[in-house]
Amino acid sequence: MKISRSVRIVCYVVLTIAALCCLFPMIWMLVSSLKPESEIYNDPPTWIPSDVTWKNYTDLFEKFNFSILTRNSVIISLSVVMISLVIGTMAAYGFSRYKFPGSDFLLGGLLITRMITPSSLIVPFFSIMETLGRLNKLDSIIVGISVLNLPFVVWMLKPFFDELPREVEEAGEIDGLTPIGVFRRISIPLAAPGLFTVMLFSFITGWTDLLFGMSFSTVPEAMPLTAGLMQMQTGYKIYWGPMMAGGIYLSLPTLIIALIFQKNLVKGMRAGF
């Protein structure tokens, strides 16, 4: 069906307006992060800073412990990626290749867990971590995020393994590979696009999580960047300049991943489904 020129123009205009609406908060955050504190409170607001300053960005590291918070977020994100890939890959492959009584029920149960509001799980998670003495520790945040991320990983990877030709795996077994060898040397390389997609999504999930970081940590030594940003809102003052700069700083990794790997993300998701 051929689309007329006028319809294409209307579509472009509508999409451009929608894109600008989505980008406006980010643009305003960037502009505000470059303003001195006095100019942030101007009424009416100024759209272009009269005196561009980088003080808000330097304050992140000098006053708000962003070097420690960055380290914590990197550790949390990479740990979530590793746990999700190792456990999620084995579980997805098991559900794909081995049918056992109740396997469909368990797989459906994993999907149901995605329908539960994460905030409703905070109280039992908190009780468990308090009993184990893991509050104000990075591993409590890592475990919480990973537990909620694993159902997504399993459901994301299972279609990839379903699509793999069993003949290739059987040929590997004939050549003397054990089931673990087939999984490690044949199935995983063939499912690489799905693994890469899951890796990126898991990293973003760990990097942007706020719920567990706020719930399980009250000290900078075990606090991610997202929770650190919330500490800029006190009962006496809101540090708008550093908060806007911190928002830009926090958004950069996800923006870079989205811009560089957007084709891989879309291709990986479409290949699995």
Backbone hydrogen bonds in HBPLUS format (Angstrom, degrees):
<---DONOR---> <-ACCEPTOR-->    atom                        ^
c    i                          cat <-CA-CA->   ^        H-A-AA   ^      H-
h    n   atom  resd res      DA  || num        DHA   H-A  angle D-A-AA Bond
n    s   type  num  typ     dist DA aas  dist angle  dist       angle   num
A0008-ARG N   A0004-SER O   3.14 MM   4  6.46 157.0  2.19 149.9 156.2     1
A0009-ILE N   A0005-ARG O   2.98 MM   4  6.25 156.6  2.04 150.3 156.6     2
A0010-VAL N   A0006-SER O   3.03 MM   4  6.27 161.1  2.06 147.9 152.5     3
A0011-CYS N   A0007-VAL O   2.95 MM   4  6.19 156.6  2.00 146.9 153.6     4
A0012-TYR N   A0008-ARG O   2.89 MM   4  6.14 159.4  1.93 150.7 156.0     5
A0013-VAL N   A0009-ILE O   2.93 MM   4  6.18 159.2  1.97 152.1 157.6     6
A0014-VAL N   A0010-VAL O   2.94 MM   4  6.14 167.7  1.95 153.4 156.5     7
A0015-LEU N   A0011-CYS O   2.89 MM   4  6.03 165.7  1.91 152.5 156.8     8
A0016-THR N   A0012-TYR O   2.86 MM   4  5.95 151.7  1.94 143.7 151.9     9
A0017-ILE N   A0013-VAL O   2.96 MM   4  6.20 162.2  1.99 151.3 155.6    10
A0018-ALA N   A0014-VAL O   2.93 MM   4  6.17 159.2  1.97 148.0 154.2    11
A0019-ALA N   A0015-LEU O   2.84 MM   4  6.01 155.4  1.90 145.2 152.0    12
A0020-LEU N   A0016-THR O   2.93 MM   4  6.18 157.8  1.98 149.8 155.5    13
A0021-CYS N   A0017-ILE O   2.97 MM   4  6.21 154.1  2.04 147.6 154.7    14
A0022-CYS N   A0018-ALA O   3.04 MM   4  6.30 150.4  2.13 144.7 152.5    15
A0023-LEU N   A0019-ALA O   2.88 MM   4  6.09 146.5  1.99 145.2 155.2    16
A0024-PHE N   A0020-LEU O   2.86 MM   4  5.82 133.4  2.08 144.0 154.4    17
A0026-MET N   A0023-LEU O   3.04 MM   3  5.35 115.0  2.48 107.1 122.6    18
A0027-ILE N   A0023-LEU O   2.89 MM   4  6.15 160.7  1.93 160.2 166.8    19
A0028-TRP N   A0024-PHE O   2.83 MM   4  6.00 168.1  1.84 162.6 165.3    20
A0029-MET N   A0025-PRO O   2.91 MM   4  6.01 151.2  2.00 141.5 149.8    21
A0030-LEU N   A0026-MET O   2.95 MM   4  6.19 154.3  2.01 145.9 152.4    22
A0031-VAL N   A0027-ILE O   2.92 MM   4  6.20 163.6  1.95 153.4 157.6    23
A0032-SER N   A0028-TRP O   2.91 MM   4  6.02 164.2  1.93 147.9 152.6    24
A0033-SER N   A0029-MET O   2.98 MM   4  6.08 144.9  2.10 140.3 149.7    25
A0034-LEU N   A0031-VAL O   3.16 MM   3  5.46 148.8  2.26 104.9 113.9    26
A0035-LYS N   A0032-SER O   3.18 MM   3  5.25 166.7  2.20 107.2 110.9    27
A0053-THR N   A0034-LEU O   2.94 MM  19  5.19 159.3  1.99 134.8 141.2    28
A0039-GLU N   A0036-PRO O   3.06 MM   3  5.54 128.8  2.33 110.3 122.8    29
A0040-ILE N   A0037-GLU O   3.22 MM   3  5.33 136.3  2.43  99.1 110.7    30
A0042-ASN N   A0039-GLU O   3.21 MM   3  5.23 166.7  2.23 107.8 109.9    31
A0057-TYR N   A0054-TRP O   3.08 MM   3  5.48 129.4  2.34 106.0 118.4    32
A0058-THR N   A0054-TRP O   3.15 MM   4  6.54 157.4  2.20 152.2 158.9    33
A0059-ASP N   A0055-LYS O   2.82 MM   4  5.97 152.3  1.90 152.7 160.3    34
A0060-LEU N   A0057-TYR O   3.24 MM   3  5.33 136.6  2.44  95.8 107.1    35
A0061-PHE N   A0058-THR O   3.21 MM   3  5.71 133.4  2.43 108.4 117.7    36
A0062-GLU N   A0058-THR O   3.03 MM   4  6.22 149.3  2.13 147.0 156.6    37
A0063-LYS N   A0059-ASP O   2.81 MM   4  5.23 160.0  1.85 138.4 142.1    38
A0066-PHE N   A0060-LEU O   3.11 MM   6  5.54 152.3  2.19 139.8 141.4    39
A0069-LEU N   A0065-ASN O   3.03 MM   4  6.30 164.7  2.05 152.1 157.0    40
A0070-THR N   A0066-PHE O   2.85 MM   4  5.72 152.1  1.92 134.7 141.8    41
A0071-ARG N   A0067-SER O   3.18 MM   4  6.35 160.0  2.22 138.5 143.6    42
A0072-ASN N   A0068-ILE O   2.97 MM   4  6.27 159.4  2.01 150.5 156.2    43
A0073-SER N   A0069-LEU O   2.93 MM   4  6.18 159.1  1.98 148.8 154.0    44
A0074-VAL N   A0070-THR O   2.95 MM   4  6.17 158.7  1.99 153.4 158.9    45
A0075-ILE N   A0071-ARG O   3.00 MM   4  6.23 163.6  2.02 151.7 156.0    46
A0076-ILE N   A0072-ASN O   2.89 MM   4  6.08 165.6  1.91 153.0 157.2    47
A0077-SER N   A0073-SER O   2.88 MM   4  5.96 167.5  1.90 148.6 152.4    48
A0078-LEU N   A0074-VAL O   2.96 MM   4  6.05 172.1  1.97 153.4 156.0    49
A0079-SER N   A0075-ILE O   2.95 MM   4  5.96 152.8  2.03 144.2 152.4    50
A0080-VAL N   A0076-ILE O   2.92 MM   4  6.11 156.9  1.98 149.6 155.9    51
A0081-VAL N   A0077-SER O   2.99 MM   4  6.24 155.8  2.05 147.0 153.8    52
A0082-MET N   A0078-LEU O   2.98 MM   4  6.21 161.1  2.02 146.4 150.8    53
A0083-ILE N   A0079-SER O   2.92 MM   4  6.11 174.3  1.92 156.8 158.2    54
A0084-SER N   A0080-VAL O   2.89 MM   4  5.84 161.5  1.92 145.9 152.1    55
A0085-LEU N   A0081-VAL O   2.92 MM   4  6.00 159.4  1.96 148.4 154.0    56
A0086-VAL N   A0082-MET O   2.97 MM   4  6.07 171.1  1.98 153.2 156.0    57
A0087-ILE N   A0083-ILE O   3.03 MM   4  5.92 157.3  2.08 150.2 154.5    58
A0088-GLY N   A0084-SER O   2.84 MM   4  5.13 133.5  2.05 122.5 137.2    59
A0089-THR N   A0085-LEU O   2.97 MM   4  5.43 150.8  2.06 126.4 134.7    60
A0090-MET N   A0086-VAL O   3.38 MM   4  6.45 165.8  2.41 140.4 144.2    61
A0091-ALA N   A0087-ILE O   2.96 MM   4  6.13 161.2  2.00 152.4 158.2    62
A0092-ALA N   A0088-GLY O   2.88 MM   4  5.94 162.6  1.91 146.7 152.0    63
A0093-TYR N   A0089-THR O   2.96 MM   4  6.07 160.9  2.00 147.2 152.8    64
A0094-GLY N   A0090-MET O   2.92 MM   4  6.05 153.7  1.99 142.5 150.3    65
A0095-PHE N   A0091-ALA O   2.94 MM   4  6.19 162.9  1.97 153.9 157.5    66
A0096-SER N   A0092-ALA O   2.99 MM   4  6.11 143.7  2.13 140.8 151.0    67
A0097-ARG N   A0093-TYR O   2.92 MM   4  6.01 158.1  1.97 152.9 157.2    68
A0098-TYR N   A0094-GLY O   2.93 MM   4  5.42 156.5  1.99 143.9 149.7    69
A0103-SER N   A0100-PHE O   2.94 MM   3  5.44 155.3  2.00 147.8 143.8    70
A0106-LEU N   A0102-GLY O   2.91 MM   4  6.15 158.3  1.96 152.4 157.5    71
A0107-LEU N   A0103-SER O   2.93 MM   4  6.14 158.2  1.98 147.3 153.7    72
A0108-GLY N   A0104-ASP O   2.90 MM   4  6.07 155.7  1.96 142.6 149.4    73
A0109-GLY N   A0105-PHE O   2.84 MM   4  6.06 144.4  1.97 140.9 151.7    74
A0110-LEU N   A0106-LEU O   2.99 MM   4  6.34 145.2  2.12 145.5 153.5    75
A0111-LEU N   A0107-LEU O   3.28 MM   4  6.64 151.1  2.37 140.7 147.7    76
A0112-ILE N   A0108-GLY O   2.97 MM   4  6.30 150.0  2.07 147.0 155.5    77
A0113-THR N   A0109-GLY O   3.16 MM   4  6.44 145.8  2.28 143.1 150.8    78
A0114-ARG N   A0111-LEU O   3.08 MM   3  5.46 142.6  2.22 105.1 115.4    79
A0115-MET N   A0112-ILE O   2.84 MM   3  5.25 152.4  1.91 111.4 120.7    80
A0116-ILE N   A0113-THR O   3.32 MM   3  5.40 159.4  2.36 101.0 107.1    81
A0120-SER N   A0117-THR O   2.92 MM   3  5.58 146.3  2.04 119.3 128.5    82
A0121-LEU N   A0118-PRO O   2.99 MM   3  5.42 154.7  2.06 111.6 119.6    83
A0122-ILE N   A0119-SER O   3.33 MM   3  5.32 161.2  2.37 101.2 106.8    84
A0125-PHE N   A0121-LEU O   3.05 MM   4  6.12 162.5  2.08 153.4 159.0    85
A0126-PHE N   A0122-ILE O   2.68 MM   4  5.79 159.2  1.72 154.4 160.8    86
A0127-SER N   A0123-VAL O   2.94 MM   4  6.16 157.8  1.99 151.0 156.8    87
A0128-ILE N   A0124-PRO O   3.01 MM   4  6.21 159.3  2.05 148.9 153.9    88
A0129-MET N   A0125-PHE O   2.95 MM   4  6.20 169.3  1.96 156.6 159.0    89
A0130-GLU N   A0126-PHE O   2.83 MM   4  5.96 152.7  1.91 148.0 156.0    90
A0131-THR N   A0127-SER O   2.97 MM   4  6.12 156.2  2.02 144.8 151.0    91
A0132-LEU N   A0128-ILE O   2.99 MM   4  6.25 151.5  2.07 147.6 155.7    92
A0133-GLY N   A0129-MET O   2.95 MM   4  5.96 109.1  2.47 130.9 147.4    93
A0134-ARG N   A0129-MET O   2.82 MM   5  5.08 166.5  1.84 154.1 154.3    94
A0133-GLY N   A0130-GLU O   3.15 MM   3  4.94 148.6  2.25  94.2 103.7    95
A0136-ASN N   A0216-PHE O   2.76 MM  80  5.84 164.9  1.78 177.5 173.6    96
A0140-SER N   A0137-LYS O   3.32 MM   3  5.81 141.1  2.48 107.8 116.3    97
A0141-ILE N   A0138-LEU O   3.09 MM   3  5.40 120.1  2.47 104.6 118.4    98
A0142-ILE N   A0138-LEU O   3.00 MM   4  6.29 162.5  2.03 156.0 161.6    99
A0143-VAL N   A0139-ASP O   2.93 MM   4  6.01 164.2  1.96 146.6 150.2   100
A0144-GLY N   A0140-SER O   3.11 MM   4  6.21 163.7  2.13 142.7 147.4   101
A0145-ILE N   A0141-ILE O   3.04 MM   4  6.22 170.9  2.04 156.3 157.9   102
A0146-SER N   A0142-ILE O   2.95 MM   4  6.01 162.0  1.98 148.8 154.7   103
A0147-VAL N   A0143-VAL O   2.93 MM   4  6.02 160.4  1.96 153.6 157.9   104
A0148-LEU N   A0144-GLY O   3.37 MM   4  6.62 159.3  2.42 144.7 149.0   105
A0149-ASN N   A0145-ILE O   2.93 MM   4  6.06 133.4  2.15 141.6 155.7   106
A0149-ASN N   A0146-SER O   3.10 MM   3  4.89 125.9  2.41  90.0 104.9   107
A0150-LEU N   A0146-SER O   2.92 MM   4  5.92 143.0  2.06 153.5 159.3   108
A0153-VAL N   A0149-ASN O   3.14 MM   4  6.46 156.7  2.20 150.4 157.6   109
A0154-VAL N   A0150-LEU O   2.91 MM   4  6.15 166.2  1.93 165.2 167.2   110
A0155-TRP N   A0151-PRO O   3.03 MM   4  6.18 170.8  2.04 151.9 154.5   111
A0156-MET N   A0152-PHE O   2.85 MM   4  5.89 137.6  2.04 141.9 154.2   112
A0157-LEU N   A0153-VAL O   2.92 MM   4  6.06 154.2  1.99 151.4 156.9   113
A0158-LYS N   A0154-VAL O   2.96 MM   4  5.92 155.5  2.02 151.9 157.6   114
A0160-PHE N   A0157-LEU O   2.96 MM   3  5.29 125.4  2.26 108.0 122.7   115
A0161-PHE N   A0157-LEU O   3.22 MM   4  6.64 157.9  2.28 158.4 164.3   116
A0162-ASP N   A0158-LYS O   2.89 MM   4  6.14 150.4  1.98 152.3 162.1   117
A0163-GLU N   A0159-PRO O   3.10 MM   4  6.22 142.9  2.24 140.5 147.8   118
A0164-LEU N   A0161-PHE O   3.25 MM   3  5.22 146.6  2.37  97.0 106.5   119
A0168-VAL N   A0165-PRO O   3.26 MM   3  5.83 139.3  2.43 110.1 118.0   120
A0170-GLU N   A0166-ARG O   2.85 MM   4  6.15 158.9  1.90 155.5 162.3   121
A0171-ALA N   A0167-GLU O   2.85 MM   4  6.05 148.2  1.96 142.8 151.3   122
A0172-GLY N   A0168-VAL O   3.10 MM   4  6.40 147.4  2.21 140.0 148.4   123
A0173-GLU N   A0169-GLU O   3.02 MM   4  6.40 149.9  2.11 146.1 154.2   124
A0174-ILE N   A0170-GLU O   2.95 MM   4  6.25 152.1  2.02 146.2 153.8   125
A0175-ASP N   A0171-ALA O   3.05 MM   4  6.31 143.9  2.18 140.3 149.9   126
A0177-LEU N   A0172-GLY O   3.03 MM   5  5.57 162.6  2.06 149.1 144.5   127
A0176-GLY N   A0173-GLU O   2.99 MM   3  5.12 156.6  2.05 103.7 110.1   128
A0181-GLY N   A0178-THR O   2.90 MM   3  4.86 111.6  2.38  96.0 113.6   129
A0182-VAL N   A0178-THR O   2.79 MM   4  6.13 154.6  1.85 161.0 168.6   130
A0183-PHE N   A0179-PRO O   3.00 MM   4  6.20 160.7  2.03 143.9 149.1   131
A0184-ARG N   A0180-ILE O   2.86 MM   4  6.05 160.4  1.90 149.9 155.4   132
A0185-ARG N   A0181-GLY O   2.80 MM   4  5.68 164.1  1.82 149.1 154.0   133
A0186-ILE N   A0182-VAL O   2.94 MM   4  5.23 144.7  2.07 134.0 140.6   134
A0187-SER N   A0182-VAL O   3.03 MM   5  6.40 162.6  2.06 153.2 158.9   135
A0188-ILE N   A0183-PHE O   3.08 MM   5  6.14 154.5  2.15 155.7 160.4   136
A0190-LEU N   A0186-ILE O   3.20 MM   4  6.31 157.6  2.25 147.9 154.3   137
A0191-ALA N   A0187-SER O   2.99 MM   4  6.17 138.0  2.17 146.2 157.9   138
A0191-ALA N   A0188-ILE O   3.13 MM   3  5.10 128.6  2.41  97.1 110.8   139
A0192-ALA N   A0189-PRO O   3.27 MM   3  5.11 158.0  2.32 106.2 106.4   140
A0194-GLY N   A0191-ALA O   3.08 MM   3  5.55 120.1  2.46 112.0 125.5   141
A0195-LEU N   A0191-ALA O   3.06 MM   4  6.35 159.2  2.11 153.7 160.4   142
A0196-PHE N   A0192-ALA O   2.86 MM   4  6.02 158.8  1.90 157.5 162.4   143
A0197-THR N   A0193-PRO O   3.07 MM   4  6.26 157.6  2.12 143.5 149.3   144
A0198-VAL N   A0194-GLY O   2.93 MM   4  6.13 165.5  1.95 152.6 156.4   145
A0199-MET N   A0195-LEU O   2.87 MM   4  6.00 151.8  1.95 143.6 151.9   146
A0200-LEU N   A0196-PHE O   3.08 MM   4  6.35 157.7  2.13 148.7 153.0   147
A0201-PHE N   A0197-THR O   3.04 MM   4  6.31 168.7  2.05 155.2 158.1   148
A0202-SER N   A0198-VAL O   2.83 MM   4  5.91 157.6  1.88 149.6 156.2   149
A0203-PHE N   A0199-MET O   2.98 MM   4  6.15 154.0  2.05 144.2 151.1   150
A0204-ILE N   A0200-LEU O   3.03 MM   4  6.29 163.6  2.06 151.3 155.4   151
A0205-THR N   A0201-PHE O   2.90 MM   4  6.11 154.8  1.97 146.0 153.3   152
A0206-GLY N   A0202-SER O   2.96 MM   4  6.20 162.4  1.99 150.1 153.9   153
A0207-TRP N   A0203-PHE O   2.85 MM   4  6.00 154.3  1.92 150.0 158.0   154
A0208-THR N   A0204-ILE O   2.98 MM   4  6.00 153.9  2.05 150.0 154.6   155
A0214-MET N   A0210-LEU O   2.96 MM   4  6.04 156.1  2.02 155.2 159.6   156
A0215-SER N   A0211-LEU O   3.09 MM   4  6.16 148.4  2.19 140.9 150.2   157
A0216-PHE N   A0212-PHE O   2.95 MM   4  5.77 160.9  1.99 151.0 153.2   158
A0222-ALA N   A0219-VAL O   3.13 MM   3  5.84 163.5  2.15 121.1 125.9   159
A0223-MET N   A0220-PRO O   3.31 MM   3  4.88 158.6  2.36 111.4 105.9   160
A0228-GLY N   A0224-PRO O   3.00 MM   4  6.23 149.9  2.09 146.4 156.0   161
A0229-LEU N   A0225-LEU O   2.93 MM   4  6.23 146.1  2.04 152.2 159.5   162
A0231-GLN N   A0228-GLY O   3.12 MM   3  5.19 136.6  2.31  97.1 109.1   163
A0232-MET N   A0229-LEU O   3.07 MM   3  5.61 161.9  2.11 112.5 118.3   164
A0233-GLN N   A0230-MET O   3.16 MM   3  5.75 165.4  2.19 115.6 118.7   165
A0239-TYR N   A0232-MET O   3.14 MM   7  5.54 167.1  2.15 152.1 155.0   166
A0234-THR N   A0237-LYS O   3.00 MM   3  5.34 165.5  2.02 156.4 155.8   167
A0240-TRP N   A0238-ILE O   2.97 MM   2  5.64 124.1  2.29 110.2  94.0   168
A0243-MET N   A0239-TYR O   2.94 MM   4  5.97 149.1  2.04 149.4 159.4   169
A0244-MET N   A0240-TRP O   2.88 MM   4  6.04 157.5  1.93 152.8 157.1   170
A0245-ALA N   A0241-GLY O   3.01 MM   4  6.31 161.6  2.04 152.7 158.5   171
A0246-GLY N   A0242-PRO O   2.70 MM   4  5.84 152.2  1.78 144.0 152.4   172
A0247-GLY N   A0243-MET O   2.87 MM   4  6.10 145.5  1.99 141.6 150.8   173
A0248-ILE N   A0244-MET O   3.11 MM   4  6.43 155.6  2.17 146.9 152.2   174
A0249-TYR N   A0245-ALA O   2.92 MM   4  6.16 163.5  1.95 149.5 154.6   175
A0250-LEU N   A0246-GLY O   2.82 MM   4  5.94 157.6  1.87 147.0 153.0   176
A0251-SER N   A0247-GLY O   3.00 MM   4  6.08 143.8  2.14 138.8 148.3   177
A0252-LEU N   A0248-ILE O   3.15 MM   4  6.26 134.6  2.37 148.5 158.2   178
A0255-LEU N   A0251-SER O   2.95 MM   4  6.09 158.2  2.00 160.6 167.8   179
A0256-ILE N   A0252-LEU O   2.87 MM   4  6.02 163.1  1.90 160.2 164.4   180
A0257-ILE N   A0253-PRO O   2.96 MM   4  6.14 161.4  1.99 148.3 153.4   181
A0258-ALA N   A0254-THR O   2.91 MM   4  6.04 159.2  1.95 143.7 149.7   182
A0259-LEU N   A0255-LEU O   2.90 MM   4  6.08 157.5  1.95 149.6 155.5   183
A0260-ILE N   A0256-ILE O   2.92 MM   4  5.98 166.8  1.94 152.8 156.6   184
A0261-PHE N   A0257-ILE O   2.85 MM   4  5.53 157.5  1.90 142.7 150.4   185
A0265-LEU N   A0261-PHE O   2.86 MM   4  6.12 155.8  1.92 157.5 164.7   186
A0266-VAL N   A0262-GLN O   3.01 MM   4  6.21 169.6  2.02 151.4 153.4   187
A0267-LYS N   A0263-LYS O   2.83 MM   4  5.85 162.0  1.86 146.1 152.3   188
A0268-GLY N   A0264-ASN O   2.79 MM   4  5.74 154.9  1.85 140.7 148.3   189
A0269-MET N   A0265-LEU O   3.05 MM   4  6.23 161.5  2.08 147.4 151.7   190
A0270-ARG N   A0266-VAL O   2.93 MM   4  6.10 162.4  1.96 151.3 156.6   191
A0271-ALA N   A0267-LYS O   2.85 MM   4  5.89 149.6  1.94 145.0 153.4   192
A0272-GLY N   A0268-GLY O   3.27 MM   4  6.42 146.9  2.39 140.0 147.0   193
A0273-PHE N   A0269-MET O   3.28 MM   4  6.46 145.7  2.40 141.0 149.6   194
